[in-house]
Amino acid sequence: MLRIALILTAILSVTFSGFSQGCSDAGFCTMGAMRPDQSYSKKFNIKPKSLELNYYKGKTTLSPVVRVITADMTYTINDKMAFQIKVPYQMVKGNLGKNKGMGDISLSASRNMGTVGDYDLNLTVGAKIPTGDASDKGENEEFEGVVGRVPEQLPMYYQVSLGTYDFVAGASLINDKWLFATGIQVPVIHQNKNDFRWGKWTDYPDQDYIQEYFLANDLERGIDVMLRAERNFRFLNYNFSLGLLPIYRITRDERYDFNIDERIKVDGSTGLALSALASAGYQFNVSNAVKLIYGHKLMERNNNPDGLTRHSVLSFSYIYKF
């Protein structure tokens, strides 16, 4: 127990001193073979089904705080093939108001391809399904009851859906100590109708703050590529991990510029978003487990019209296998 306590203390002290973010991407870094803190065992048979209930809290680089409750269901057909579905309910609150609703749904299929040296090789293909078009107006208590006040669309930071159908693919190598993963997420059908404009918030008291939100009118997101490198420390009932998560946007975002009445490529929307993660988990028995993941931003792109950048994240999960 003393050894475990010392390890946990070291992880937390590293985390809170700045070596740590969660997934500031559009969702694919928690799908299938690419997800963090994966269970691994050569000694025990994996149960065919698992249900993970996850609570996530993310602090953005502005005022919005994002909270998400996700039901994550995995069904294993055999020791080679598994299907995953994630259904999130998202709540956002910040200086401009609040919003809530069903988030985009993730579907994926993963297959174990055998071994490569000392590692298991797993492949994943999947999709993200939008539940909206990112045009929510939400609620703003500050302006409630103001005569003539018409609710305006909120920026992407407050939207519960990204408004795109995305194709996802990835692969991982995993053993008892290490996890290496890579993946790609490609938006293929765009139905984003966000129309947040600074000029529609002229009655907001802090105009400098309003203009800190990126414009994302009819946004078309670029393509993301991710890598994950994670070191795991596994014990009988406990496990810990430390990892890095670089995500690179390889193509520029595109939006409608209402000032010139044409679409433009957004400068500064490509490049690296770098995160680091620390996790701790406890296995009560073969059916029940909990895990905690904390992260903090290390590096971000200059422009993030999709509003996905996070300053820090905290995720707590209960896992039931049956």
Secondary structure by P-SEA (a helix, b strand, c coil): caaaaaaaaaaaaaaaacccccccccccccccccccbbbbbcccccccbbbbbbbbbbbccccbbbbbbbbbbbbbccccbbbbbbbbbbbbbccccccccccbbbbbbbbbccccccbbbbbbbbbbbbccccccccccccccccccccccccccccccccccbbbbbbcccccccccccccccccccccccccccccccccccccccccccccccccccccccbbbbbbbbbcccbbbbcbbbbbbbcbbbbbbcccccccccccccbbbbbbbbcbbbbbcccccccbbbbbbbccccccccccccccbbbbbbccccc
